[in-house]
Amino acid sequence: MLHNKKTFISFFFLLNLFLASFFVSKDYYPNATSRALPVYTLITEGTWEIDRYEKLTIDKSFVGGHFYTDKAPLSTIITLIPSFLFLDLKKPSSDGEFYGQLDSVITLGGIFSSSLMFTLLMILTLLIVSRGEYSQMLDYAVPILFLFYGSNLFAYSGVLWGHLLAALLLTVSYYFLSFKNSYFLSGLFLGLGVCAEYPLGIVALIWSIQLLMKRRQDTFKRVTLWGSGLLGPAALLMCYHYIFTGHPFKPLYFYVATDYFKRMSVDLGLSLPDLVVMYKLVFSQFRGALFYTPVIIFLFFSYFIKGERGRFKNSFVLTACTSLLLLNAGYFVWDGGWCHGPRHLLPALALLMFFVAVNFDKFHFRHWGFYVLSGFGVILNIMTKTVGTIYSSEYEFPYLDYIIPQFLYFEYSANNFLIEMPESFLVYLPFVWIVLFLGCITVIISAKRSYESSL
């Protein structure tokens, strides 16, 4: 069935897009609603203003007498395109009609701005690890499945936020920078990443400095190409700011309308990094990256055992991950509010996973430790996706205090699933996903054996 590379990639892409979209977050949480409302008002009213619906979200700005989303614009723009093409949005005649249409926008945005990006990250990693060879793809496909579905990235597929979009763009930027020496494209994709999530601006600054410090005969050419790539997205972002705030360097975050976020208007809510916060972002059950993506523990241990520490220290990955960690550790809402895991570190996490994966060999991906930790991550994610990725930040131990009890008592919500089903059937949907996941693995193993027998 999967007899060549193109067929296999198509199968891998489509099935994983479905698996990544099987769970969606349809609830009107502030972050997603803030991104969806401009899509709705632009299509139905021809304006970016969300005045009529501003009470639906606390993530908003007030400037020039109007309310707007306070988010970076790229995820909203990406959601706008399929919403315009596939949805029949119109001015509502009732509240029920409005919420039904907004629900469709949030669902479609979750698929196109998050699930699709998650799937493309998997495809990119598979292609680089396998070097584009069909036989190698069959070898690495199953480990790639476990790596990504066992990570905190999967928890945010199907959620209309900007983290997975930013994660993909940062990883693609690194790919062009380190694998292709294509400085223009690297700068271009990182610039787009900033349009998805403003914190990536610190990576753009750090990487620019790194390129300048690597003195070679072609340093000027490389930096010029890099800067040219950044310039396009930067110009568009400045135009976006100017249209709404009257200043190219003042994002809408400077005009937040909710009292709790007023500190954003002064210093973007940033201060010096807190060591206790850094510990919590890396190790704790509350927001620790190592807890929410446990396979990273094995990947790091195995990678450093190989004796390639110097290569890691000299890489752009280290500076990107470190700068994002320090930035988040100094942010006044470092825990991300209502969310799951260290959501602000997802771009760094994706880059780290990609870097370690492409420097691995087959032995490590076949090791029992890899499958134990990644499998544990898959189980944690299935429980999380079933009860909902977005929950109160008051839970100090989210799994013990909320997720596991909700899962065991079958407290599921239909708003967590793409497939509309009666509540009595919701209990079966997590197991449907597991069957599909195992079925995908079975098909890949079968294709591998068929290929090997044909040699």
N, C-alpha and C positions, 0 to 999 in steps of 0.2 A: 504493500500500500504506500509506504513512505520510501519510494525507491530512488529518489534523488534529492539533491540539496534544496532546490526551490520548493518542492512539495513538502519537505520536512519543515522548512522555515515557515511556510504558510500554515501548516498544521500547528506548529508550536506557537505561532503568533495568535491565531484565532482562538485556540482552546484556552490559552493563558489570558487573553483579553476577556473571555467569558468567565474564567475562574476569578480573575481580578475584579470583575464587575458583578459577580454573584451576590456579594454583599455591598449594598450602597447605603449611604446615610441620607435619608430623605427628611429628617427632622429640621425644623427651622432654627437651627443654632445660629448665633450671631455672626460668626465668621463666614459660613456658607451663605447665609441670607444677605450679608453685606455685598458679596460678590455676585449673587444672582439678581438682586433688585435692579441694578443698572441695566442688565440684559433685558429684563422685562420692560422697564420704562423706556428704554431706547427703541425697542421694537413696537411697543404699543402707543407711546406718546412722543417719540422722537427726541427724548431728552435723557441726559445722564443723571438728572436730579431725581432724588428718591423721596421728595417731600411728603407725598401722600402716604408712604409706607414706612417712614423713618422710625416709627415706634416698634417695628418688628425686630430691630437690631440695635445693640449698643455699640457696635463697631461702625461708627459713622463720623463724618466731619461736618462742620457748619461754617460756611464761608460765603460771603456775598449774599446773605439772606436765604441760602438754600442748603439742603442736606445732600451729602454725597457719600459714597463708600470711601473709607479711609485706606483701602488696600492698594497694593501695587497692582497695576492694571492688566497684566498679561493673562492671568487665569480668567478674568472676566471677558477679555477679548476672545480668547479661545472658546469659551462657553457661548459667546454671542454667535459665532459662525454656525455651529450645528443647530442652535436654537432658532435662528432665522431660516435655515434650510428645512428643518424637519418638524418644527412645531408651529401650530396655528395659533399664535398668540394674538389676543385682541383685548380691548378694554373690557373689563369684567362687568357683568350685569348683577352679580351677587358676590358675596364673600366666598361662597363655596366655589364659584367659578375661578375667582382670583387665586385661591389657595391651590386649586387643582392645577392651574397653569404654572404657578410658582414651583410646585412640587415637581413638575416636568422639567423645568429649567434646572433645578438643583440636581435632579437625577442625571440629566444629560451632561451637566457640568462635571459631576463626579466621575462620569465615565471618560469624558474627553480630556479633562484637565488632570485626572489622577490615575484612573485605571489604565488608560492608554499609555501614560508616561511610565507607569510601573512595568507594563509589558515591554515597552521599548527598551527600558533599562536591562531587562532580562535578555532580550534579543541582542543588544549591543555587547553585553558581557559574554554571551554564548559565542558570538561571531569572533570576538577577539581571542577568547580562550582557545577556541578550536582552530583559529587561523583560517577560518572559512572552509575547512576541509570537512566533507560529509561524514567520514568515518570518525573524526574527532568530535563532531557535533553529537553523534550518537553516544560517544563516551561521556561527554560533559553535560548533556541535557538534564539528566536526573539530578546530579549534584547542584546544578544551577536552580532547579525547581526548589530543592530543599533550602538552598542558601537564601533565596529571596522570600519564599513563603514563610520561612522561619525567622524573618527579620521584622523590625518595627515598621519597615516600609509598607509591608502588606496591610498593616492595620489602617493605613490611610488611603488605600486604593478605594475608589468609589466615594471619596469624601471631597466635596468641592472646596478645597483649600489649595494653597499654592506650593506646598512643600515638595511634592513629588515632581511637579513641573520644574521647580528650581533644581531639584536633585538631578534630573535628567540633563538639564542644560549645563550644570556644573561638570558633570561627568563627561559629557560630549566635548566640552571646552578642554578638559584635561586630556582627553583622547587625541584631539587635534594638536595640542601643545606638545605632548610627550611621545606620541606614536607616529604622527605625520609631519611634525615640524611645520604645521600650517598655522602660522601666527595670526593671520587675519581671521580665519574661521574660528580659531580659539577665542580671540577677543570678541568676535561677533556673538558667539553662543554664550559667553560669560556675561556680556552686556544684556542679552535677552534674559539671562538668569536674574540679573538685578531688577529687570522689569517684572519678574515673577515674585521675587522676594528681595526686598531692599538690603538685608544683611549681607548678601553676596557682594555688595560693594566693597566690603573689607577685603574679600579675596581678590577682587580686581586690583585693589591698591597694593596688596602684599605681592601678588604675582608680578605686577609691573615693576616693583622694586627689585624683585629677584631677577627679572630679565635684564634690568639695567646693571645689576651687580655682576652678572656673568659676562665678563669682558672678553669679547671676541672681535674678530675683524668685521663681522657682519652684525654687531650689536645694534648699531643705528638702524639698519634695515629691519631687523627683527622687531625692535621696539616700535618702529614706525608702522609696520604692518599690524602689530598687536593693537596699537592705539587707534589705527584706522578701523579695525574691526569693532572696537569698543565704541567708537564715535557715533555710529549710526543709531544703535539702541539708546545711547546716552542722549543724543539730540531729540529723539522721539519722546523719551521720558521727561526731558526738560520742557518740551512743548506741552506735554500732558499737564505738568505742574503749572506752567504759565497760564494755560487756559482756565484753570480752576482757582488758582491762588494768586495769580498775577506776578509770580516770581518763579523763575526756572529751577531754583535750588531749594524751594520750599514745598515739600510733599504735603499731601492732605493730612498727614499725621500731626502737623503743626497746628491743626485746627480741629482736633477731636472734640466731639460734642458731649461726651460722657465724662462726668466728674472724675471717675476712677482712673481714667486714662489721661487726665490733664497734664501729668508730668511729661507726656510725650511732646507737648507743645514747647517745652523749654529745652530739653537736651535729648529728645527722643527716648527718654526713660533710661538712659545709660549712665553708668558710673564705673568705678574701678571693679575689676573681677573679685568675687568673693570666693575664698578657698573652700568654705563649707558648701557653697552652691556648686562649685566644680565637682566636689566629691559626690554630691547628690545626683548630678547630671551624668556621672560616669558609673557609679557603683550602686546607688540605692535602689530599693524596690519601688520607690515613689516615681523617680524619673531617670533612673540609671540606664545608660545605653547598653551596658554589658548585661543587664538583667533582661531588657526588652529585646535584645538581639544576642542571645547567649552563644551562638556559633562564633561570634567575634573572638571569644576567649580562645577557642581552639585555633582559629585562623592566625591570630597573633602569636600564640605559643609555637605553632608549627613553622610559621614564617621566620621568626627570630631564631629558631633552632637551626635553620638553614644557613645562618651566618651571614645574612645579607642586610644587617642593620645599617651599614653605611649607606646603602642604596636608599633605604627608607628615609634616613635622616636628611639626605640631600634632595629629596623629592619635593615637588610642589604639593603633594598630598599632605605632608606633615604640616606645612605652613597653613594650608587651607583649613584643615581640621582643627589645628591649634587656635587659629584666629577666630573661627566660629565658636569654639568652646569658650574662649576668653570673653568674646563679645556677649554671648548668652549668659555667662556667669556674672556679668555686670548689668544685666537688663532687669528692670524692676519687676517684670512679670516673667521671670526666668522659667517658671514652671509651666507656662503656656496656658494657664487657666483651665477651663474644661477641655480636657484632651486625654490622650493615652501615650505615655512615654515621653521622651525628650523630642517633641515635635520640631522645635527650632533647629535641632541638630540633624534632621533627616538628610539634607544635602551632604553634610560631612560624612554621615554614615554610608550613604550610597557610594560616595567617592572612595571611601575606605574599603568597602566590600569589593568594588570593582578593581582597585589597585591590588589587593591581596589575591583575588581570584586569578587575575591574569598573570601573576607571578608564581602561581602554584603549579604543582605537577599532579598527575593522576593519583599518585600514591596517597596524597593527603585527602583528596576527594573520595577515596575509597575507605578511609580509615573509619573505624567504628565510632570514634570520638566525634567526628564531624556529623555523622547521622544521628547520634544520640542528642547532641546539643541543638542541631537544626530541627530535628523532629520534635524536640521539646518546645522549640519556638513556634513550630506550626500548630501544635496543640494549644498553646497559650493564645495564639492569634485567632484560632477558630472560636474559642470561647469569647474572646473580646469582640470579634466581628458579629457574633450572634446576639450578644446583649447590647452592643453599641459601643463604638469607638469614643464617643463624646460623653463624658460623665464628669461629675463634680470633682474639683481639685481638693476637696476636703478629706478624701480618702488617703490616709498616709500610706496604707498598704492596699493598693487598688485591687489586686487579685484576691487577697484574703477577705477584705472588707466588702467588696462589691461584685467583682466579675464572677468568681467561682460560685458564690451563693446564688447569684442570679441565674447562672447557667444550670446549676444542679436542680433548681426549683422551676426550671423552664419559663423564666420570666423574660420571654422574647418579645420583640416588637416587630410588627410587619414593616415598619419604616427602616429596618436594617437589611431588608432583602430586595433584590431587583424584581424577583418573581412575586406577583400578587397571589396570595393564597389565604384561605380562611385561617383564623388563629389556631384552630385545632390541628392544622397541618404544619404549623411553624416548627414544631418540635423535631420534625423529620429533615428540615432543610439543611442543618449543619452536616448531617450524615450523608445527604445527597452530594454536598460539596466534597466530602472526604472520598466518596465513591468515585466521583469524577476525577479527583486528584490522583487516586490510586490507578484509575483507568488510564490516565495520561501516562503514568509511569510504566504501566504494563505494555502499552502500545509502543513506547520508546524502546523498552527492552526487547520486545518482539522484533521491532525493525532492526535493532542492532544484531540480534542473532541471525535474522534472515540475511542481512548484509554479509556477515562473517561466513555464513554457509555457502554464499554465492562466490566467494573468492577462490 
